[in-house]
C-alpha cells in the first residue's frame, strides 16, 4: 500500500475469492478509515468470484456513505471479464481501460 496525505493506493495481490475475502475486506476498510480516497489496484488479480465482486461493491458503498472515494484502477483481465459478465461497469463508475492487444 502506498500512501499520500489524502489518499492511498491499495494493491490487491491475491485472488479475490471467498478464501481471501475476509482479510481483503479488513485491508480495504482499514485504508478507507484512514484516507479520504483510496485507489484499489486490481492488476494482480488472477481470479475473482462473487465474494470478490461483493467486496468491491461493499467498499464503494462504504466510501460513499462516509463521504469518501474508493476508485478501482488497473483492472486485470479476470476482473474485466467478471465485471462485464455481470454488467457492473456502470455500477462501479470507474473507467476500465482495456490494454491494446500485443502482436
FIGUMAR-330438 format. One record per residue: residue number from 1; residue in three letters; z, x negated, y negated of N, C-alpha, C in turn. Coordinates in steps of 0.001 Angstrom, whole numbers, plus 524288, in hexadecimal, padded with zeros to 5 digits. Example, Ala and Ser with C-alpha at 12.3 -4.5 7.8 and 13.67 -1.06 7.14 Angstrom:
2
+-----+------+-------+-------+-------+-------+-------+-------+-------+-------+-------+
: seq : type :   n.z :   n.x :   n.y :  ca.z :  ca.x :  ca.y :   c.z :   c.x :   c.y :
+-----+------+-------+-------+-------+-------+-------+-------+-------+-------+-------+
:   1 :  ALA : 81E78 : 7CC7A : 8163A : 81E78 : 7CFF4 : 81194 : 81E78 : 7CC70 : 80CE4 :
:   2 :  SER : 81BA8 : 7CDCE : 808CA : 81BE4 : 7CA9A : 80424 : 81EBE : 7CD9C : 7FFE2 :
+-----+------+-------+-------+-------+-------+-------+-------+-------+-------+-------+
END
This chain:
103
+-----+------+-------+-------+-------+-------+-------+-------+-------+-------+-------+
: seq : type :   n.z :   n.x :   n.y :  ca.z :  ca.x :  ca.y :   c.z :   c.x :   c.y :
+-----+------+-------+-------+-------+-------+-------+-------+-------+-------+-------+
:   1 :  UNK : 80000 : 7FCA9 : 8048B : 80000 : 80000 : 80000 : 80000 : 7FC7C : 7FB38 :
:   2 :  UNK : 7FC80 : 7FD90 : 7F789 : 7FC79 : 7FAA5 : 7F2A8 : 7FE49 : 7FE3C : 7EE4B :
:   3 :  UNK : 8014E : 7FC0E : 7EAB5 : 803C3 : 7FF39 : 7E6AB : 80213 : 7FD97 : 7E138 :
:   4 :  UNK : 80202 : 80161 : 7DDA8 : 801C8 : 8006F : 7D80F : 80613 : 803CC : 7D5B3 :
:   5 :  UNK : 806A3 : 803B7 : 7D098 : 80AFF : 80698 : 7CE40 : 80AB6 : 80C74 : 7CF48 :
:   6 :  UNK : 80613 : 80EB8 : 7CEDD : 805CD : 81460 : 7CF80 : 80366 : 81611 : 7D4AC :
:   7 :  UNK : 800E2 : 81275 : 7D773 : 7FE38 : 81407 : 7DC34 : 7FEEB : 8103A : 7E0A6 :
:   8 :  UNK : 7FD40 : 811E7 : 7E52E : 7FDCA : 80ECE : 7E9EA : 7F920 : 80FE3 : 7ED6D :
:   9 :  UNK : 7F756 : 80BEC : 7F023 : 7F337 : 80C97 : 7F411 : 7F5BB : 80BE2 : 7F964 :
:  10 :  UNK : 7F553 : 80FE1 : 7FC9C : 7F793 : 80FCC : 801D4 : 7F313 : 80F85 : 805B9 :
:  11 :  UNK : 7F2DF : 80B4D : 808A9 : 7EEC7 : 80AAE : 80C99 : 7F0D4 : 80C9A : 811DA :
:  12 :  UNK : 7EE28 : 8105C : 81417 : 7EF80 : 8123F : 8194B : 7ECB7 : 80EAF : 81D2E :
:  13 :  UNK : 7EFB6 : 80BD2 : 8203F : 7ED67 : 807E4 : 823B8 : 7ED52 : 80999 : 82973 :
:  14 :  UNK : 7EFB7 : 80DF2 : 82AAA : 7EFBA : 80FF9 : 83001 : 7EC9C : 8150A : 83033 :
:  15 :  UNK : 7EB8A : 816D8 : 834E3 : 7E902 : 81BE4 : 83582 : 7EC86 : 82022 : 83345 :
:  16 :  UNK : 7EA18 : 8241F : 83102 : 7ED0F : 8288A : 82EED : 7ED1D : 82CD4 : 83311 :
:  17 :  UNK : 7F08B : 82C0F : 836E1 : 7F0FB : 82FBA : 83B3A : 7F69E : 83195 : 83BAB :
:  18 :  UNK : 7F778 : 8353C : 83F15 : 7FCAC : 8375D : 83FFE : 80099 : 8330F : 84136 :
:  19 :  UNK : 7FECA : 82ED6 : 84398 : 80245 : 82A98 : 8452B : 8044F : 82774 : 84084 :
:  20 :  UNK : 80183 : 8276A : 83C37 : 80307 : 82461 : 8379B : 80491 : 827C8 : 832F7 :
:  21 :  UNK : 803FE : 82CDA : 8336E : 8049D : 8305F : 82EFA : 809FF : 8300E : 82C72 :
:  22 :  UNK : 80E13 : 82FBE : 82F7A : 81359 : 82FB1 : 82D48 : 8143D : 82AE5 : 829D4 :
:  23 :  UNK : 812E1 : 82653 : 82BC5 : 81396 : 82183 : 828BC : 8100F : 8217A : 823F0 :
:  24 :  UNK : 80B36 : 8234C : 82489 : 8079A : 82367 : 8201D : 8095A : 82757 : 81C00 :
:  25 :  UNK : 80B7C : 82BB6 : 81DB8 : 80D81 : 82F98 : 81A09 : 811C0 : 82D28 : 816B2 :
:  26 :  UNK : 8155D : 82A6F : 8191C : 8199E : 827F8 : 81634 : 81782 : 823E2 : 81268 :
:  27 :  UNK : 813C8 : 820B5 : 8142F : 81174 : 81CAB : 810E4 : 80EE5 : 81F15 : 80C0C :
:  28 :  UNK : 80BEE : 82337 : 80CCE : 80920 : 825A2 : 80875 : 80CCD : 82887 : 804C4 :
:  29 :  UNK : 81090 : 82B5F : 806E4 : 8143B : 82E2E : 80383 : 817CB : 82A70 : 8008D :
:  30 :  UNK : 8193B : 8260F : 802F4 : 81C53 : 82215 : 80034 : 81947 : 81FE1 : 7FB97 :
:  31 :  UNK : 8144C : 81EBC : 7FC64 : 81108 : 81CB4 : 7F823 : 81081 : 820C0 : 7F3D2 :
:  32 :  UNK : 80FDD : 825A7 : 7F548 : 80F53 : 829D8 : 7F175 : 8145F : 82AA9 : 7EE61 :
:  33 :  UNK : 818CB : 829C7 : 7F0CC : 81DCF : 82A6E : 7EE1F : 81E86 : 8266B : 7E9C8 :
:  34 :  UNK : 81C24 : 821D8 : 7EA66 : 81CF1 : 81D84 : 7E6BD : 818B5 : 81D3C : 7E28D :
:  35 :  UNK : 81403 : 81F2C : 7E3BA : 80F87 : 81E83 : 7E03C : 80D5E : 823C2 : 7DE75 :
:  36 :  UNK : 80B08 : 823C4 : 7D9CD : 80885 : 82879 : 7D7CB : 80345 : 8297F : 7DA67 :
:  37 :  UNK : 800D4 : 82556 : 7DC4E : 7FBCB : 825D4 : 7DEF2 : 7FB95 : 82200 : 7E37B :
:  38 :  UNK : 7F9A3 : 823E6 : 7E7E0 : 7F8B7 : 8205F : 7EC47 : 7F30B : 820EA : 7EDFA :
:  39 :  UNK : 7F0C9 : 81C8E : 7EF80 : 7EBA6 : 81C79 : 7F1F6 : 7EC8C : 81B7A : 7F7BB :
:  40 :  UNK : 7EA56 : 81EC0 : 7FAF6 : 7EAF0 : 81E37 : 80098 : 7E5D6 : 81C08 : 802C3 :
:  41 :  UNK : 7E603 : 81716 : 80454 : 7E16F : 8144D : 8064D : 7E0C6 : 81587 : 80C19 :
:  42 :  UNK : 7DC88 : 8182B : 80D64 : 7DB8F : 819F1 : 812BE : 7D775 : 816A5 : 8158E :
:  43 :  UNK : 7D620 : 81221 : 8136E : 7D1D5 : 80EFC : 81590 : 7D2DE : 80CE7 : 81B09 :
:  44 :  UNK : 7D7C2 : 80C2D : 81C8A : 7D901 : 809F7 : 821AF : 7DA2E : 80E1F : 825CC :
:  45 :  UNK : 7D9AE : 8130F : 82470 : 7DAE0 : 8174A : 82820 : 7D651 : 817EB : 82BEC :
:  46 :  UNK : 7D73C : 81689 : 830D6 : 7D328 : 816ED : 834D8 : 7D32E : 81C38 : 8378D :
:  47 :  UNK : 7D7AB : 81EEA : 8376F : 7D825 : 82401 : 839FD : 7DBC0 : 8276B : 836BE :
:  48 :  UNK : 7DA41 : 82C5A : 83633 : 7DD88 : 8301B : 8336A : 7DD34 : 83549 : 8364F :
:  49 :  UNK : 7E1B6 : 837C6 : 83703 : 7E1CF : 83CDE : 83997 : 7E3FF : 840E6 : 835C6 :
:  50 :  UNK : 7E511 : 84595 : 837B5 : 7E6EA : 849B3 : 83431 : 7EC2D : 84861 : 831C0 :
:  51 :  UNK : 7EF69 : 8455B : 83463 : 7F463 : 843B8 : 8320D : 7F35F : 8403E : 82D4C :
:  52 :  UNK : 7EF82 : 83CD9 : 82DAB : 7EE1C : 83982 : 82940 : 7EBF8 : 83CA9 : 824B5 :
:  53 :  UNK : 7E8AD : 84072 : 825D8 : 7E68E : 843D9 : 821BE : 7EAF5 : 846F1 : 81F2E :
:  54 :  UNK : 7EE85 : 8490B : 82256 : 7F2F3 : 84BF4 : 82030 : 7F644 : 8487D : 81CAC :
:  55 :  UNK : 7F6F1 : 8439C : 81E24 : 7F9F9 : 83FF8 : 81AFA : 7F75A : 83F0A : 815B2 :
:  56 :  UNK : 7F240 : 83E50 : 815A8 : 7EF7C : 83D8B : 810B5 : 7EFF0 : 84262 : 80D3B :
:  57 :  UNK : 7EF74 : 846FA : 80F89 : 7F012 : 84BD6 : 80C8F : 7F59A : 84C36 : 80A63 :
:  58 :  UNK : 7F97C : 84AF7 : 80D93 : 7FEF3 : 84B1C : 80BDB : 7FFDE : 84780 : 80730 :
:  59 :  UNK : 7FDEE : 842B5 : 80789 : 7FED0 : 83EED : 80354 : 7FC18 : 840B3 : 7FE51 :
:  60 :  UNK : 7F74F : 842BB : 7FEBE : 7F48F : 844B0 : 7FA1B : 7F795 : 8493E : 7F7A2 :
:  61 :  UNK : 7F984 : 84CD1 : 7FAD0 : 7FC68 : 85155 : 7F8C0 : 801A1 : 84FB1 : 7F662 :
:  62 :  UNK : 8044D : 84C0F : 7F8EA : 80953 : 84A32 : 7F6E8 : 8088E : 8476B : 7F1B3 :
:  63 :  UNK : 8047C : 84455 : 7F14C : 80351 : 841B1 : 7EC57 : 80261 : 845B8 : 7E80D :
:  64 :  UNK : 7FF56 : 849AB : 7E939 : 7FE3C : 84DC6 : 7E565 : 80339 : 8509C : 7E3CE :
:  65 :  UNK : 8067C : 851C9 : 7E791 : 80B6B : 85483 : 7E67C : 80EE5 : 8515D : 7E2D7 :
:  66 :  UNK : 80EC1 : 84C31 : 7E367 : 81206 : 848BB : 7E03D : 80F71 : 84725 : 7DB1C :
:  67 :  UNK : 80AB0 : 84909 : 7DA2C : 807DE : 8477F : 7D578 : 805E0 : 841E9 : 7D5C6 :
:  68 :  UNK : 804DD : 8401A : 7DA7C : 802F0 : 83ACD : 7DB63 : 7FD87 : 83B20 : 7DDD8 :
:  69 :  UNK : 7FB38 : 83693 : 7DEF8 : 7F609 : 83676 : 7E15D : 7F616 : 83336 : 7E652 :
:  70 :  UNK : 7F376 : 83527 : 7EA49 : 7F264 : 83236 : 7EF10 : 7EC7C : 8325E : 7EFC5 :
:  71 :  UNK : 7EA13 : 82DCB : 7EFC5 : 7E468 : 82D66 : 7EFF6 : 7E2D1 : 82AB4 : 7F508 :
:  72 :  UNK : 7DF4B : 82D21 : 7F7E3 : 7DD4A : 82AD1 : 7FCB4 : 7D8A7 : 8275D : 7FB54 :
:  73 :  UNK : 7D8C9 : 82274 : 7FD1E : 7D498 : 81EC2 : 7FBE6 : 7D2D7 : 81BEE : 800D2 :
:  74 :  UNK : 7CE2D : 819B8 : 8008E : 7CC07 : 81667 : 804B5 : 7CC37 : 81913 : 80A0C :
:  75 :  UNK : 7CA46 : 81DCD : 80A46 : 7CA3E : 820D3 : 80F25 : 7C730 : 81DF1 : 81362 :
:  76 :  UNK : 7C992 : 81D3A : 817E2 : 7C6CE : 81AE1 : 81C56 : 7C2F0 : 81EDE : 81E87 :
:  77 :  UNK : 7BF7C : 81D0E : 821E4 : 7BBB9 : 82097 : 82460 : 7BE89 : 824DE : 82775 :
:  78 :  UNK : 7C2C7 : 82378 : 82A1A : 7C5B8 : 82751 : 82D29 : 7C807 : 82B89 : 829A2 :
:  79 :  UNK : 7CA1E : 829F5 : 82531 : 7CC65 : 82DBF : 82185 : 7C81A : 83138 : 81F48 :
:  80 :  UNK : 7C3C7 : 82EE3 : 81DAD : 7BF75 : 831FF : 81B83 : 7BD89 : 83608 : 81F74 :
:  81 :  UNK : 7BD22 : 83472 : 82460 : 7BB3A : 837F7 : 82872 : 7BED5 : 83CB0 : 82920 :
:  82 :  UNK : 7C3E5 : 83BC4 : 8294E : 7C79A : 84015 : 82A1B : 7C7F7 : 84387 : 8253E :
:  83 :  UNK : 7C80F : 8412C : 820A3 : 7C833 : 8443C : 81BCA : 7C354 : 847A6 : 81B71 :
:  84 :  UNK : 7BED4 : 8457B : 81CD8 : 7B9F9 : 84879 : 81CCF : 7BA1D : 84CC9 : 820EF :
:  85 :  UNK : 7BC00 : 84B92 : 82599 : 7BC42 : 84F68 : 829D2 : 7BF78 : 8542F : 82839 :
:  86 :  UNK : 7C3E7 : 85339 : 825AE : 7C752 : 8577D : 823FF : 7C5F2 : 85987 : 81E90 :
:  87 :  UNK : 7C1CC : 85765 : 81C33 : 7BFF9 : 85913 : 81709 : 7C460 : 858E1 : 812FB :
:  88 :  UNK : 7C71D : 8546E : 812CE : 7CBAC : 853DB : 80F6D : 7CAC0 : 85075 : 80A9C :
:  89 :  UNK : 7C611 : 84E88 : 809D2 : 7C51A : 84AF8 : 80571 : 7C6A9 : 84D76 : 80040 :
:  90 :  UNK : 7C52D : 8524D : 7FF5E : 7C680 : 854EC : 7FA77 : 7CC5E : 855D5 : 7FA07 :
:  91 :  UNK : 7CEF0 : 856C6 : 7FE74 : 7D496 : 85795 : 7FE7B : 7D76E : 852C9 : 7FC74 :
:  92 :  UNK : 7D5A5 : 84E1D : 7FE18 : 7D839 : 8494E : 7FC73 : 7D6D5 : 847E9 : 7F6D7 :
:  93 :  UNK : 7D216 : 8491D : 7F527 : 7D096 : 84827 : 7EFC6 : 7CF9F : 8427B : 7EE5E :
:  94 :  UNK : 7CF5E : 83F02 : 7F226 : 7CE6D : 8397D : 7F124 : 7C8DB : 83827 : 7F2CB :
:  95 :  UNK : 7C61D : 834EE : 7EFB9 : 7C0CF : 8337D : 7F150 : 7C0D6 : 83067 : 7F663 :
:  96 :  UNK : 7BD2F : 831AF : 7F9CC : 7BC9E : 82ECA : 7FEB3 : 7B79A : 82BA2 : 7FE56 :
:  97 :  UNK : 7B829 : 8269E : 7FD6C : 7B3A3 : 8233C : 7FD07 : 7B1C9 : 821CC : 8027B :
:  98 :  UNK : 7ACD0 : 82283 : 8035C : 7AA85 : 8214D : 80870 : 7A771 : 81C41 : 807D7 :
:  99 :  UNK : 7A8F8 : 81832 : 80ABC : 7A646 : 81331 : 80A2C : 7A09E : 81383 : 80C05 :
: 100 :  UNK : 79D44 : 81049 : 809A9 : 797CA : 8100D : 80B44 : 79774 : 80DF6 : 810D3 :
: 101 :  UNK : 793A5 : 80FBD : 813A3 : 792E1 : 80DE8 : 81904 : 790D8 : 80856 : 818FE :
: 102 :  UNK : 792C9 : 80556 : 81CA8 : 790E2 : 80000 : 81D3D : 78BEF : 80014 : 8207C :
: 103 :  UNK : 78885 : 7FC4A : 81F7A : 78411 : 7FBCE : 822E4 : 77F3F : 7FC39 : 8201D :
+-----+------+-------+-------+-------+-------+-------+-------+-------+-------+-------+
END
